[in-house]
Structure formats: structure tokens, C-alpha cells
Amino acid sequence: MKYNVGIDIGGTFTDLICVSSEGKTIVHKTLSTPEDSSIGFINGIREVAEMAGQSFELFVSSIDTIVHGTTVATNALLTLKGAKTALVTTKGFRDALEMRRGIREEQYNNHYRNVAPLAPRYLRFTVDERIDAEGKVLKRFDEKDLAPIIKKIRDEQVESVAVCFMNSYKNSAHEKQALRFLRKNLKGIFVTASFEVLPSIRFYERVSTTAVSAFVGPIVAKYLDNLTNKLKSIKFKGTLLIMQSNGGVVVPDQVKKNPAVTVLSGPAAAPTAGAYYSQLLGYRNCITVDMGGTSFDAAIVIENQCVTSTEGNINRYRIALPSLDIVTIGAGGGSIGWINQGGLLQMGPQSAGALPGPVCYGRGGKIPTCTDADLILGYLNADFFAGGKLKLDKKEAEKSIKDELASKLGLSPMETAAGMYRIINSNMAQGVREISVERGYDPREFLFIVAGGAGSIHSSEICKELGIPMFLVPNVSSIFCAAGMLLGDLKHDYIRSYFTSFKNLDQKKFIAHYNEMKDEGNKALVIEEGVSPDRIALYPILDMRYVGQYHEVQLEATWEDVVNFRMEKIFDLFHKEHNRQFGYSLKEEGTELELINVRLRIVGTTERPEFQATNIKPVTAKSAIKEHREVYIPELNVMKLVPVYDGDKPIFGAKIDGPCMIEKITTSVFVSGNYNCLVDGMGSFIVYDKKTFPKGFQLKKKK
Amino acid sequence: MKIDKILVSIFQRAFKSITDEMSISLTKTTRSPILCEAKDFVTGLYDASGQMLEQTENLPILSFSLGPVCKVIIAQYGNDIHEGDVIIHNDVFSMGNQNNDVAIFKPIFYKNTLVGWAAAKGHQADIGGAVQGGYNPNATEVWQEALRIPAVKLYEKGNFRKDVWNLIFANIRLQMVQEDIKAQIGACTLGERRLKAFVEKYGQETFDSHKQALFDSTEKMMRSEISNIPNGVYEGKSMVYYDGKHKGSKFQIHAIITVKKEDIIFDFSKSSPQTKGFVNGIYTSTCSAITLTFLQMVNPNIPHNEGMIKPLKYIVPEGTILNASYPAATTFGNHLCPQVADSIFKALGPAVPERITAGWNHLLCSLFTGLHPRTGKKYVDICFLGLKGGSGAMKGDDGYDHIGMIDASGGVLDQDYEMYEQQTPHLILQHEYLCDSGGAGQWRGGLGTVTQILLRGGDTTMVVFGDGDVEPNYGLFGGKGSVLNKIELKYPKNYQGGKKLIPMSKDMVHGIPDGTKYYQVAGGGGGYGNPKKRDKLVVATDLKNEVISKEAAKNIYGLKMK
């Protein structure tokens, strides 16, 4: 027997999923070990081996692939505990990184400070070199200018160096020279340059992304080395793959070249899993949401493809690499309830986090949170939280809601808890609206997939507010990202800037750019990652716009269109896409088009594990009722006695009527009176609007 | 009707999400960099009587005039407002704030009853008048500045009025403006759809009562903020230099602020009479300046609706520099905001010293037009990256570096350098923080910048407008002021003997030759508190980062050095 293992390390828990070559799935959560997360990693494997009934040694030797999502880079950026970083840049441009184009995100808040630059000013060095907008050298770069800089870098014990010169997207010769010289003379120090990280126009985007890469680089490299060594010591002979922000996976050596690709390594797996699960139900589009302790992530899948964006920021640091488009808002189980000066109830974005956590956890939390409200409203079972591992204190939760909020609002604790529930649902619905409506998509046409233990308590109401007819709580909902990691393909993104009007576009140069990127991608996939050439697919993208516009559209084309220079077809696609995104095109007016960048995504498909499904039978759900409990019914605004089903019972194919609760060890689902639920062959819950159940939809029988 | 307090919170969130959505749509569809890069626009929702439900204010100075215009439109049309109408407006003598800031209004109906308005206002790249772009330092009357558009329907009951459209755009230079107005109509349509669906969901009665409850709750928040200011009458003054006509002319802005329990009155009656040139404010732009300054002194999380502005009273008599009489030229009016802000901070300083900032850098700005030799096309570019100085420090916090004028407060972004070098023929030589530009203090003023650009292409025209080149901005409580703004051209040797030219703060220079060096200093913000009391570790860090000089560290901050 062979195994594939997905491992997602979060702040509190390390999630694991193991799928055997026979399709058997083991899902497991173990405590994270933040001081050295590789310990939790190995612990998790050990515990999964036990669950599989195998010796650790035999189990490890049977693992084909481990796919790993890591928050090492994310946390380094969030807590500013990256490497001591220096920047070498063009004379006259020392401060672009820190200025961030002069933005203050909170305009009326004079206490709001700029973020600390990833390379402080005294470690930002300039050299007298200059290349102009056409790539012409105006001032030749001289290696000698680097000598005093190298000395300072040594004296200051800098750990990482970023190089970014003006217009290097047009001509990278100076950067290449500088990089070579610095690497030669700064042995043991991480050095990277912008042409390696993001060779495209827009200086601020490039310098910021390169600085991020340098800032997280040494930590990510150290982490990966440590992990690879640990895996070697337990005699792991399979392949270790790392999840990237773009939803694809790569080998650790590729990550070390550009560590910034892992800043969204964890959450990127949710839409990847979403694409897979929605296909199982015959959907091509889905929205995935993941509700954790402090945040709520929403992402979107169109035509089975995760949507990427180059507009990302983390902790106000700009990262312009293609990353999955994920909207994160401050709404989670730990979001706290408070009353503003106007006497109105608010939820979050502040969170009680994992410590002290919600009041009901009994770990010293005093401020009522979303989880406390969920408990009061009957959605959580005080004695069956995490399968009974953590007893919840309902009395304390109620007391804090009463003292902190209800007494000030003149409402009962139950009414207040109901208000907290409605407000946080409305906040999360806003997050979903942002990822869909504001990107030009109608959420009602999407399957809504809910991940995270608490998300499915709130999804009935989020869907109702947005008019979404159906949501899915996957069988692996609680470790959804870990599952997504097993479903990712090997992906590499390349970019070349080629700024020109299409009228003046040089066919040879255009095609040469694409072939060059293809060769680079093939080298990474075939030679370094061992992918067989027949499993490789090419996805060219053109960044283009109408002449006179500032914001470009990233247009997807086919490899054939690009190498055969089928421009009419590409123009046509562009007008259509512009019309879809912004409601109009200028095809009729004959407005000229211009090109900014050419991009290539190259994908090597991995072997996907088969999740086992049981054949569904016409069973009734009655046998799974374990009790009746009072829960809050939002559409009636009352507490009502409803059946509670044991979601871990194998009632595949059963139909469950709302309102009800479905409880698993790892997940609670609230089905409001507007919805009914079907249990599919994998034990996922398909919850659908009673009135608008999609016609013609039925559960698939196993082939 | 019983008020559901929770629903009131949800109303607030929903209104905000609608105006945000309108704003995102405008950013992505507009052409003029003033809109899509600098975000010089606002989107808003108003109720049937023109009361503000919510706004998304990318550039606050033009924001608080939408409500007053909405009320003008309602009064003008009375019963002649129909579903499918689209109304355009820019007229500063009927509550507009600046000629270039053109508003679109769309009424929203539910079951044949007017329930609200969606509106979007943006600074257009051109609005007719004598000078492209609208900034005409020679203007003395509104017609030399712009085409006046009092409220007029572009669509009536959904029917496009091509005649009106043609009349307006026959008087505006750039085709782009038509595209950008279409984008504004699009944003209003988005707002209309969403507010309509919202009223449909909750019903008219709930909508009305809960909207009112939201106003009441917000008003309560604002009143509680005002009540934290000790009662009294406070005075503050600031100066405006040069009206574009008379060398050495100067004018006073004079704020008298009365705080009485939960009410606050801003009285500017004692300010100088209006000027002969275009350095004149207009009622709504002055009220916006007052509002946005006061908002920086209160809880930043107060929702932006009618309840927020209700406790604020404005007295700005006609005929003063802050509210010029018809038919004065007023395009510069928005840029009197820094002086209005100064006078308010100075007035309230003694009452609430912990809430005010020292002086912000005043705007001094240049706009270039010319022919781009590589594309053969005309370009227009406001040099945003060069104009942004620092903000004033306040108790507990240094000023914000390179934030730019207080009317935008960090909402206007620099051009990207590489995009700039593609879209203009010019070469940026330097754009960096200026050492010692932040006013010294226990809390240091935000840093200003130094910009050097090699102007290429030849026959470049430069329009200059702004201030801050005469009087340095001020520090507070022992803090120091900052350096002056400066713009300077250094011609190449073969032109006028390579001489230097320092333009006036309102000026126009034609025929600038290829190879001229443009030099600009945007000053920093003022400091707060005695610099000797500044944390020595922070002083040492500033010195290490070379944002203060050795001399300053030693002599001004008292850092002992080896």
C-alpha cells in the first residue's frame, strides 16, 4: 500500500490527511508546535501511522508524496520576524520601498503609522547606475561601487540582501552583474534580485516583492532544510512538495529560489480543494470560505480554475506575484462583541485569538466572542466540542454576554447572542460579496463550499443573505486545506515586460519571450521536478488594456494563439473580457490596444489520490438522531427544539430536513428552516434551499 | 415602529458596502490618472430628502458637497424626478465645490416612490474654460475657468438626451472626460440596484425608521465626541500667500470656534475678503475642509452619514476668501484646505492639545503638458510624486512621511516611476526623503521629499499652483516648523544662459526646453513638543537612518555624541 499525505500547519493545529492507494482516507488534527513546527509535523505522521494500524517505519517508507502548506513566510511578515534585510538600489531611489507611494490607508486617523520597512533606511544602499525606459544604459554599473556596501552589510551582520534597479524589467544586465558580485562576496548570506523574483514593469511593486522575498528567504530556507533533514532521519524516501500562494506545488529547491511564493501557502489550498469537490457535484464554479479563530477567508473558482490576482498585500506589504485571489476579513470564532459610542453592537475585527480565546473555553477570556454566542444559541454542544475534548462553560459565556453587552443594549443575553450571530454573518456575507459581486460574479450561480469547524454554523444565514441556493460541507471540512494540498498541480509562473502598442508589436520578439519562458518552465518541471513531458500544460496570459487606460486586464489565451500570433482572436477575447468585468467594451469605436506584460503559467499535473466513496442507498436519517436540543432559528427569531444528528454515522444517501443540527467530532452544521440536507457517498453534507433546489440535481451513484 | 438595534448595525454595514462597491467600479473603469491612479473622486448614497446615508471618500475635500447638491436638485426639480433620470452638476454657485469636480446623481425608486439617490463625483481632466485642466492662474471670473453646469438631466425617464450631452461635451477638450462620465453613471447604476434591492428586502417602513435610528445613533457618537472638548470660544489664524495677480499679496483665514456642550460652531466671518484672482474658496469646499479636519480629531470609526455632520454648524459668509460671490474665479478653493485646517488646529490646540497635529505641509504642485516624442501624443501629468510632504506630529506620534496635503491625507498616490518614464518623456533623477525636513520635536513631523526630474521632449508647459513657499509651517508646544516648499527649473546651458527660474506659487511657464532640470522640495510636517525630550534611542535611529543630520541630532535634539 502507498500513501499520499497533506499537512497544513496552522497557529493552533496541524491538520493532516492521508489517502491510501485504495482510496482510504484518514483525517487527523494534532497540536502545532510553534517553537519548531517540524516537531508537530513528525508527530502528526506518527499519529496517523498509528491510526492506519502500521508501524511508523513501514508507514513512512510507504509514503509516496507529502504536500505541505507552511505559514513560516506568512508569520514572518505578520510578526515582522524575518531576516535582517538590506536593499541595493539605483541612486536617487533609496526610499521607494518605505514610501509605499505615499499611502495612508486610514485617512482620518492621525495615530495611524506607516509599516516598518522590510529593509530599514540605513540598510538601503544606492549605486550610481542607470538604465532608461527603453533599456539603454545611461550610467554604467561599476562593481567597485559595491565594495563599501559589502563592508557595511558585513559590519551590520545583515542576513539577507535584495537588489532592485530602475527599469531592470527592460534590461537586467546591471542587476545580474550586481547579483553575481554580491553572491561571490557575501558567502552564506541570502541574496536575490528583482529580475529573478518579478521581472515586470512597476518599480514599487517589484522592489516591494523582492524585499519580501529577501525578508522571508533565509527563514523559509532554514525551515525547509530542517524539515528535509528530519524527513531524511526518519528515512522518508518519497517526494516533499510545498504549496505556493498560486495554488500549485513545487519542490523545496524551487521555493528557496523565490521564497515569496509561499506567503499564502496555507489558505491557497482551500480553493484548490474547492475546485475538486465542486466537480464531483457537477459544478464548474464555486466559492470557498474558511472560518478560523480570527479570520474568514473567501476565494473563488471559475471554470474549475482557481482565480489568481497580482494585487495582493500582506500586513500592508505589497506582493505582486500571482497569488490566489483570497479576501480575508476579521471575522472568526474569536471575534469579540463590543458596543460603539453610538450604542450599536459590533463584531470584530479584534479577536480573542487562541489565547485567552472565547470566554467559554475557560482559559481566562473575559470578552464575549462569536463562539460564546454560538454556544448560547445552541449551535455548539458544551459537552461535545472537539468530540468532548474541550468542555465549554456556558454559564460564564452567558454571564459575559449579559454583563458586557446585553445590559448596555437593554436586551436579554439570548437576544444579544442572536444579534452577535446576525452581525457576524452579515460581515462574512460582505466578504463573500467582495470576492464575487465586486469581481463581477453573481454568487447565486456558485456552489458555496464551507471549510473550518465553525463555518457551517453560519453558512445557512450567509447563503440566505446572498441568495445562494446550495452549500456543501465537505466530509473533510475541518482539514479542508490539507486535503487541497493533495490536489494541487506543479505550477510555475513566469513574466516578461513588453510594453508596446499592438500596432508596433514585434512578432519575433513576442514569440521569443513566450518560448524563453516555456524553456525555463520545462527545465524546472522536467529536469528538476521529474514531470513527464506529456503531463505539461501551458497557460499564456497577456496583460493588456485600451490605450489611455491605467489598469490592465490579465487576459488568458491559448499557447496556439500566442505562438501562431493570432492577434485578431486575442483582441476579440479582450473586448469580451473587458465587457464582462466593467460592463462595456470599445470594440466598435476601434480603440487601440496596448500590451504591458506577457506571462506564462506552466503546469505539470500530479497524480491525484482517489477519495473513496460508498454507494448511496435510500436510507433514513432517523437512526442518526442522538438528541433534541434548543437552538436559535434565525428566520423565526426564536429558540426551538430541533433534532441533532450524529454526522459521523454512515447515513450515505439520507435526506435530513431543516431546521436541525448535524454534529461531527470536528464540525457542527446548522441547517436552518429554509434548507434541507443530503448526505453524499463520501459523507459530505449538501445543504439546499427548500424552495429553489437546483432542478435536475441528484447525487451521483458510484461508477 | 420598534427599532431592531441589530438591524441598524446591519444597515450601516450594507450602505458602506454599496458605496465601496461603487468606488471600486470607478477606480477600474476610469481613464484619467487623476481618477484611476490618484482616486480624486467620491461615491455616496443619500435618502429621498438628500440626507447622507454613507460615502466612500477617497479624497475627502470634494466629499461633503454631494449632500448639499442633492438638496439643490430636489428643490429644483420638485415633482419632476423620475425613475431612469440621470442628472449632472458642477456649478460652484449652486453648492458645487470646484468646477472640475463633476457630479452625477441618479434617483432611486421603490414602488414608484423616491427612496434615495446614488451619486458619484470626480475631478475631470478638463472642464472647458481658458486653460486645459482647469487651473488658470489668470482667471478672474468663472467663465475663464470652466463650463458651468447647473443641474441638468442627461437621461430623462431612461431616455438619453443626446442634445444635452453634445452641448456639454462640445465645450470640453478631451474625449476621455466623456468616458469618465459614463463610468460615473455606471457606478451610480450599481448603487441604485443595490439600494433598491435593500429597500425591497426590508420594506419602506423599516428602511425609513432604521435609517433614522442610524442617523440618531451616529449623531449621538459625534455629540459625545464634541462634549469631550471643554466649552469655550477658540480662535485660530493662518495665512494664504499670493492670489496669482498681486505679488506679495496675503490673506487671512480666521477661525472662531464655539463649543457649547454637544454643539460646535465654526465661524470664519472674520477671514479676508475674496481675492481678485482664482484663490477663492466656495461654501461647500470650505465646509468640506472644516469637516475633514474635525474628523481627524475624533474617533475615526464614526460612520459617515447625516448624523455625523448634524452637530456641526458652519458660518462662512459670502464675499470672504472662503466663500466668494458670483461670478468669482474659485478653482484654487480646494487648496485653501491646508490653511483652514491650520486655523482649526491652532484654535482648538489649547482646549484639546492631545487631539491636534502640528502644521501639515501645504500643497505646492506642478502640472506638465507636452508632446511625447516616443508616442507622438500629447500627455498631461500632475506631478503627484513630487508634491507630497509630511504631516504634522501629534502627542504620542510622529507625523506621517510623504503623505501629501491634508485634503487627501494619504489618499493620493505617487505615480510608479517606471510607468511615469513610459508615459512621459522625462527621466526621474531623484525621489527621496529630505534629511532634516521633518519639523523637530519630541514627536517629529513627517518627512518631506526632494524630487529631481530631467525634463525631456522639449516645448514643455508647466502650470504651478499651491502655497507653502513663504511661511514655514509651525510646530507646537516647543516643536519646530519644517522647511519651505520649493520648485525650481534649471535650464540647459544653451538656453537663456542656463539660468535658474523659480516660478511663483501660481504660475505658468511655456516652452521649457529639453534638458531642463526640475527640482522640487515638498516640506515636512511640524514637530510637537520639545525636541530635547525626544527619546534618545529614536533620535539615534533617525540619525542612523540619515533622516536627521548630525548637527540636528546634536544641537536640536541634544544627542550626546562621541
Interface residues (C-beta under 8 A of the other chain):
Chain A: K91 G92 F93 R94 D95 A96 E98 M99 R101 G102 I103 R104 E105 E106 Q107 Y108 N109 N110 H111 Y112 R113 N114 P120 R121 Y122 D132 A133 E134 L138 M166 N167 Y169 I201 R202 F203 Y204 E205 N340 Q341 G342 G343 L344 L345 Q346 L409 L411 A418 G419 R422 I423 S426 N427 Q430 R433 V437 E438 F499 S501 G548 Q549 Y550 H551 Q581 F582 G583 Y584
Chain B: K5 I6 V8 S9 I10 Q12 R13 A14 S17 E21 I24 S25 T27 K28 T29 R31 P33 C36 E37 E57 P60 M176 K182 G186 S217 T218 K220 M221 S224 E225 L292 L295 Q296 N299 P300 N301 I302 P303 T357 R374 T375 L385 K388 S391 M394 G396 D397 D398 Y400 D401 H402 I403 G404 A408 S409 G410 G411 V412 L413 D414 D416 Y417 E418 M419 E421 Q422 L427 I428 L429 Q430 H431 E432 Y433 T449 Q452 K544 N545 E546 V547
